[in-house]
Amino acid sequence: MLRNILRRKQQETLIYVQKWKKREGFNVSLKLTTVDGGVIDQYNFRVDTTDSQGIYVYTSLRPGTLATTISIAWATNIPPPNLSTTTTFTGTTPTPGPTTTAPKLPADCDEVEDKTSGIQTIYPDGSSPVNVYCDQKSAGAYTVIQSRGTATNITFDIPYANYSDWFGESGIGKNFWMGLDNMNALSKNGKSYSLQIDLCCGTELRAKQIYHNFKVDTKANQYKLTATADLPGIGLDYSSTVKDIGAPFATQLTYNLPKAKVECDQFEFYDDDTDVGPSVGYGGWWYGSCGNNLNGFMYPSTNLDCSVKKFDSTLLLGINMRITNGQANGGYDVELVSYDRVRMALFTFDSLNVDKTDSSFCG
């Protein structure tokens, strides 16, 4: 793991690099600011490599302004693993020494030792660390696997392959994605997880949705989503011939099922009043109904108003999730509301103990 701060007269660059499992590569999170803290650019990218050293150049394209380019060089110095057994010698005959068993690493926020709310390191696959926000309640722990907010500014409009790993920054009001491979690892650890989705507009809680038996399938099966809705017909269970539940994960470039692309509002929405469209796909999601996308473009709210007002200039639908059943205005599957603070959090306690009125996350 490497942290490097480069200072210049007019700007500050913060680079955070985490080496990934099995020497398959690493993620880079970069934040470029002015000396007074103004954000110039912030983005994440992944370097897929098995080389022990090399140089990589990445360019962030910024519509309407100049691009930013970073060149990084890396080298690894990873020692060989320690043997799990020791050997002692008496004379010339070796005899096995005592074996030691390392303590089990926490897979989720239920298993961390520190039971205060905050950022904790967990190991969903048993070996690779991920920093997540743990929300500890009297009923049990929430493991936040995705969050959106205005406290940080990063893009979720990244290649499909990048969604396999974590990216972003954990914390309330920040933008974070745990990674589909980590979600799949939790799905296979023998626990039964429920999913809670909190939708906020500014500091106001607009909806809290619960899903049981949340699972994400393997990469080979396109990270298909499995869950059972507490309230049918809304959110992930909203249906427009198909639902997000049961759908594969996709981006605009990889989407081809379960509906034709021209039938998916996330990619083909038109403003009928102004005849502007179609919408531009943004971010990856389980596009089944095409009525939801919590990884969409961030529109900050204005005075607790989260309606999408700039579609005609951006062609972006925002961060949306169905909170009503049936088709929306104009017969579309999307509600033109973009929430500016959301989270997806897993828990294992009885969902009857969920406080449906708790809006502390929104604050």
C-alpha positions as CSV (number, residue, x, y, z in Angstrom):
1,M,0.0,0.0,0.0
2,L,1.4,3.4,-0.9
3,R,0.4,6.9,-0.1
4,N,2.1,9.7,-1.9
5,I,1.4,13.5,-1.6
6,L,3.0,15.7,-4.3
7,R,2.9,19.4,-3.6
8,R,3.2,22.1,-6.3
9,K,2.9,25.9,-6.0
10,Q,-0.7,26.0,-7.2
11,Q,-2.1,22.6,-6.6
12,E,-2.0,19.5,-4.4
13,T,-2.4,15.9,-5.6
14,L,-3.4,13.1,-3.3
15,I,-2.8,9.6,-4.7
16,Y,-4.0,6.5,-2.9
17,V,-2.9,3.1,-4.2
18,Q,-3.9,-0.3,-2.9
19,K,-2.2,-3.5,-4.1
20,W,-4.9,-6.1,-5.0
21,K,-5.1,-9.8,-4.4
22,K,-3.0,-12.4,-6.2
23,R,-0.8,-9.7,-7.8
24,E,-3.4,-9.1,-10.5
25,G,-3.0,-5.3,-10.3
26,F,-4.0,-2.4,-8.2
27,N,-6.6,0.4,-7.9
28,V,-5.6,4.1,-7.9
29,S,-7.7,6.9,-6.4
30,L,-6.5,10.4,-7.3
31,K,-7.7,13.8,-6.0
32,L,-6.3,17.0,-7.5
33,T,-7.0,20.2,-5.6
34,T,-6.0,23.8,-5.5
35,V,-3.9,25.0,-2.5
36,D,-7.1,26.4,-0.9
37,G,-8.9,23.0,-1.2
38,G,-10.9,23.5,-4.3
39,V,-11.3,20.2,-6.3
40,I,-9.8,20.4,-9.8
41,D,-10.3,16.7,-10.7
42,Q,-11.0,13.4,-8.8
43,Y,-11.2,10.0,-10.3
44,N,-10.3,6.3,-9.9
45,F,-8.8,3.8,-12.2
46,R,-7.3,0.3,-12.2
47,V,-4.0,-1.0,-13.5
48,D,-4.4,-4.6,-14.5
49,T,-1.0,-6.2,-14.5
50,T,1.0,-9.2,-13.3
51,D,4.3,-7.4,-13.8
52,S,6.4,-6.8,-10.7
53,Q,7.3,-3.3,-11.9
54,G,6.3,-0.9,-14.7
55,I,5.0,2.5,-15.8
56,Y,1.4,3.4,-16.5
57,V,-0.2,6.6,-17.9
58,Y,-3.9,7.5,-17.4
59,T,-5.8,10.4,-18.8
60,S,-9.1,11.7,-17.3
61,L,-11.3,13.3,-20.0
62,R,-13.3,16.2,-18.6
63,P,-16.1,17.4,-20.9
64,G,-15.9,21.2,-21.6
65,T,-12.4,21.7,-20.1
66,L,-8.9,20.4,-20.3
67,A,-8.1,16.7,-19.5
68,T,-5.7,15.7,-16.7
69,T,-3.0,13.1,-17.1
70,I,-1.1,11.2,-14.5
71,S,2.0,8.9,-15.0
72,I,2.8,6.5,-12.3
73,A,5.7,4.0,-11.8
74,W,5.5,1.0,-9.5
75,A,7.6,-1.8,-8.2
76,T,6.7,-4.6,-5.8
77,N,8.7,-6.1,-2.9
78,I,6.4,-8.8,-1.6
79,P,8.1,-11.4,0.6
80,P,7.3,-15.1,0.3
81,P,4.5,-16.3,2.6
82,N,5.4,-17.7,6.0
83,L,5.0,-21.4,6.5
84,S,2.1,-22.4,8.6
85,T,4.2,-25.0,10.5
86,T,7.5,-24.9,12.3
87,T,10.1,-27.7,12.5
88,T,12.5,-28.3,15.5
89,F,15.5,-30.6,15.4
90,T,16.7,-33.1,18.0
91,G,20.0,-34.5,16.8
92,T,19.5,-35.3,13.1
93,T,15.8,-36.2,13.2
94,P,13.4,-33.4,12.4
95,T,10.1,-33.4,14.3
96,P,7.1,-31.2,13.6
97,G,6.7,-28.3,15.9
98,P,3.4,-26.8,17.2
99,T,1.1,-25.3,14.6
100,T,-0.5,-22.0,15.1
101,T,-3.9,-20.8,13.7
102,A,-4.3,-17.2,12.8
103,P,-7.4,-15.5,14.1
104,K,-10.3,-15.3,11.6
105,L,-10.3,-12.0,9.9
106,P,-13.7,-10.1,10.0
107,A,-15.8,-10.6,6.9
108,D,-18.3,-7.9,7.7
109,C,-19.1,-5.3,10.3
110,D,-20.8,-7.9,12.6
111,E,-17.3,-9.4,13.1
112,V,-15.1,-6.4,13.7
113,E,-13.9,-5.9,17.3
114,D,-14.5,-2.2,17.5
115,K,-18.3,-1.8,17.8
116,T,-18.4,1.9,17.3
117,S,-19.7,3.4,14.1
118,G,-17.0,4.4,11.6
119,I,-14.6,3.2,9.0
120,Q,-13.4,-0.4,9.6
121,T,-11.3,-2.9,7.6
122,I,-13.0,-6.1,6.7
123,Y,-12.0,-9.1,4.6
124,P,-15.0,-10.3,2.6
125,D,-13.0,-13.0,0.8
126,G,-11.0,-13.9,3.9
127,S,-7.7,-12.3,2.8
128,S,-8.1,-9.0,0.8
129,P,-8.8,-5.9,3.0
130,V,-11.5,-3.4,2.2
131,N,-12.3,-0.3,4.2
132,V,-16.0,0.1,4.7
133,Y,-18.3,2.2,6.8
134,C,-19.8,0.2,9.7
135,D,-23.0,1.6,11.2
136,Q,-23.4,0.0,14.6
137,K,-27.0,0.1,15.9
138,S,-28.5,-1.5,19.0
139,A,-30.1,-4.2,16.9
140,G,-26.8,-5.0,15.1
141,A,-24.3,-3.8,12.5
142,Y,-24.8,-2.5,9.0
143,T,-22.0,-3.1,6.4
144,V,-22.3,-0.3,3.9
145,I,-21.5,-1.7,0.4
146,Q,-22.4,1.3,-1.6
147,S,-22.9,5.0,-0.9
148,R,-23.5,8.3,-2.7
149,G,-23.2,11.8,-1.5
150,T,-22.0,15.3,-2.2
151,A,-19.1,15.2,0.3
152,T,-16.8,13.8,-2.4
153,N,-16.9,14.0,-6.2
154,I,-15.9,11.0,-8.2
155,T,-17.3,9.4,-11.3
156,F,-19.2,6.2,-11.4
157,D,-19.2,6.2,-15.2
158,I,-16.4,3.7,-15.4
159,P,-15.8,0.5,-17.4
160,Y,-17.7,-2.7,-16.5
161,A,-14.5,-4.5,-15.4
162,N,-13.8,-1.8,-12.8
163,Y,-17.0,-2.5,-10.9
164,S,-15.5,-5.9,-9.9
165,D,-13.3,-4.2,-7.3
166,W,-13.9,-1.5,-4.7
167,F,-13.4,2.2,-5.5
168,G,-14.2,5.5,-4.0
169,E,-14.1,6.6,-0.3
170,S,-16.0,5.1,2.6
171,G,-18.0,7.3,4.9
172,I,-21.4,9.1,5.3
173,G,-22.2,11.4,2.4
174,K,-19.2,10.0,0.4
175,N,-19.1,8.0,-2.8
176,F,-18.1,4.3,-2.4
177,W,-18.5,1.0,-4.2
178,M,-17.5,-2.2,-2.4
179,G,-16.9,-4.3,-5.5
180,L,-19.0,-7.0,-7.1
181,D,-16.4,-9.7,-6.3
182,N,-16.5,-8.7,-2.6
183,M,-20.3,-8.8,-2.7
184,N,-20.1,-12.3,-4.2
185,A,-17.7,-13.4,-1.5
186,L,-20.1,-12.3,1.2
187,S,-22.9,-14.2,-0.7
188,K,-20.9,-17.4,-0.3
189,N,-19.8,-17.2,3.4
190,G,-22.9,-19.0,4.8
191,K,-24.6,-16.0,6.3
192,S,-28.0,-14.7,5.3
193,Y,-27.8,-11.0,4.5
194,S,-30.6,-8.5,4.2
195,L,-30.2,-5.3,2.2
196,Q,-31.3,-1.9,3.3
197,I,-31.5,1.0,0.9
198,D,-31.8,4.5,2.3
199,L,-32.8,7.3,-0.1
200,C,-32.3,10.9,1.0
201,C,-33.0,14.3,-0.6
202,G,-30.8,16.7,1.2
203,T,-31.3,15.9,4.9
204,E,-34.7,14.4,4.4
205,L,-35.3,10.7,4.3
206,R,-37.6,9.9,1.4
207,A,-37.6,6.1,1.5
208,K,-36.1,3.1,3.3
209,Q,-36.4,-0.3,1.4
210,I,-35.6,-3.7,2.8
211,Y,-34.7,-6.9,0.8
212,H,-34.1,-10.3,2.2
213,N,-31.6,-13.0,1.1
214,F,-29.4,-10.6,-0.8
215,K,-26.8,-12.3,-3.1
216,V,-24.6,-11.4,-6.0
217,D,-23.6,-14.2,-8.3
218,T,-20.1,-14.9,-9.8
219,K,-18.4,-13.0,-12.6
220,A,-19.0,-15.9,-14.9
221,N,-22.8,-15.4,-14.3
222,Q,-22.5,-11.7,-14.8
223,Y,-23.0,-10.9,-11.1
224,K,-26.7,-11.7,-11.3
225,L,-28.7,-10.1,-8.4
226,T,-30.9,-12.3,-6.1
227,A,-33.1,-10.9,-3.3
228,T,-36.7,-10.9,-2.0
229,A,-38.4,-7.5,-1.5
230,D,-40.1,-6.7,1.8
231,L,-42.5,-4.5,-0.1
232,P,-43.3,-5.8,-3.6
233,G,-43.6,-3.7,-6.8
234,I,-41.1,-0.9,-5.9
235,G,-37.4,-0.5,-6.0
236,L,-35.5,-3.5,-7.1
237,D,-38.8,-5.4,-7.3
238,Y,-40.4,-2.9,-9.7
239,S,-41.3,-4.7,-12.9
240,S,-41.6,-3.5,-16.5
241,T,-41.9,-7.1,-17.8
242,V,-38.7,-7.8,-15.9
243,K,-37.1,-6.7,-12.5
244,D,-33.7,-5.7,-11.3
245,I,-33.9,-8.7,-9.1
246,G,-32.7,-11.5,-11.3
247,A,-30.9,-9.2,-13.7
248,P,-27.2,-9.3,-14.6
249,F,-25.0,-6.4,-13.8
250,A,-24.3,-4.2,-16.8
251,T,-23.1,-0.8,-18.1
252,Q,-24.4,1.0,-21.2
253,L,-21.7,-0.6,-23.3
254,T,-22.3,-4.2,-22.1
255,Y,-26.1,-4.1,-21.7
256,N,-28.0,-6.5,-24.1
257,L,-30.4,-8.3,-21.8
258,P,-33.0,-8.8,-20.4
259,K,-34.8,-6.2,-22.6
260,A,-33.8,-4.6,-25.9
261,K,-31.7,-1.6,-25.3
262,V,-34.2,0.7,-27.1
263,E,-36.8,-0.4,-24.5
264,C,-34.6,0.6,-21.5
265,D,-35.3,4.1,-20.2
266,Q,-31.9,4.4,-18.6
267,F,-30.5,4.6,-22.2
268,E,-33.5,5.7,-24.2
269,F,-35.5,8.3,-22.2
270,Y,-36.9,11.3,-24.0
271,D,-38.3,14.5,-22.6
272,D,-41.6,14.5,-24.4
273,D,-42.3,18.2,-23.6
274,T,-39.2,19.4,-25.3
275,D,-38.5,16.4,-27.5
276,V,-35.0,16.2,-26.1
277,G,-33.2,12.8,-25.8
278,P,-32.3,10.1,-25.7
279,S,-30.8,9.9,-22.3
280,V,-27.1,9.1,-21.9
281,G,-26.4,5.9,-20.0
282,Y,-24.2,6.5,-16.9
283,G,-22.7,3.9,-14.5
284,G,-23.3,0.2,-14.0
285,W,-26.3,-1.4,-12.4
286,W,-28.6,-4.4,-12.5
287,Y,-30.6,-3.0,-15.4
288,G,-33.7,-5.2,-15.4
289,S,-36.7,-2.9,-15.1
290,C,-34.5,0.0,-16.2
291,G,-36.3,2.1,-13.6
292,N,-33.4,2.2,-11.1
293,N,-29.8,3.2,-11.0
294,L,-28.1,4.2,-7.7
295,N,-24.8,4.6,-9.5
296,G,-26.1,7.4,-11.7
297,F,-24.9,11.0,-12.2
298,M,-24.9,13.1,-9.0
299,Y,-27.3,16.1,-9.0
300,P,-27.1,18.0,-5.7
301,S,-30.5,18.9,-4.3
302,T,-31.8,22.4,-3.9
303,N,-33.9,23.2,-0.9
304,L,-35.0,19.5,-0.5
305,D,-36.0,19.4,-4.1
306,C,-34.5,16.4,-6.0
307,S,-36.4,16.6,-9.2
308,V,-34.3,16.4,-12.3
309,K,-34.3,19.8,-13.9
310,K,-31.2,19.8,-16.1
311,F,-32.0,16.8,-18.3
312,D,-32.3,18.8,-21.4
313,S,-28.7,20.1,-21.1
314,T,-27.1,17.0,-19.6
315,L,-29.2,14.1,-20.9
316,L,-28.5,12.4,-17.6
317,L,-31.2,10.9,-15.3
318,G,-29.3,11.0,-12.0
319,I,-29.4,8.6,-9.0
320,N,-32.8,7.1,-9.2
321,M,-34.8,4.4,-7.4
322,R,-38.5,3.6,-7.8
323,I,-40.5,4.3,-4.6
324,T,-43.9,3.9,-6.3
325,N,-45.4,1.0,-8.3
326,G,-46.8,1.2,-11.8
327,Q,-45.4,3.4,-14.6
328,A,-44.3,6.9,-13.9
329,N,-45.4,10.1,-15.7
330,G,-45.6,9.7,-19.4
331,G,-45.6,6.0,-19.2
332,Y,-41.9,5.8,-18.5
333,D,-40.2,3.4,-16.0
334,V,-38.0,6.1,-14.4
335,E,-39.2,8.7,-11.9
336,L,-37.5,12.0,-12.6
337,V,-36.0,12.2,-9.1
338,S,-32.3,12.1,-8.4
339,Y,-31.4,11.5,-4.7
340,D,-28.2,13.1,-3.5
341,R,-27.5,10.9,-0.5
342,V,-28.1,7.1,-0.7
343,R,-26.6,3.9,0.7
344,M,-26.9,0.2,0.3
345,A,-26.1,-1.6,3.6
346,L,-26.1,-5.3,4.5
347,F,-27.3,-6.6,7.9
348,T,-27.9,-10.0,9.5
349,F,-30.3,-9.1,12.4
350,D,-34.1,-9.5,12.3
351,S,-35.5,-6.9,9.9
352,L,-38.4,-6.4,12.3
353,N,-35.9,-4.5,14.4
354,V,-35.1,-2.0,11.7
355,D,-36.2,1.5,12.7
356,K,-38.1,2.7,9.6
357,T,-38.1,6.2,10.9
358,D,-34.4,6.5,11.5
359,S,-33.1,9.4,9.3
360,S,-29.8,9.9,10.9
361,F,-27.9,8.8,7.8
362,C,-29.5,11.7,5.9
363,G,-28.4,14.2,8.4
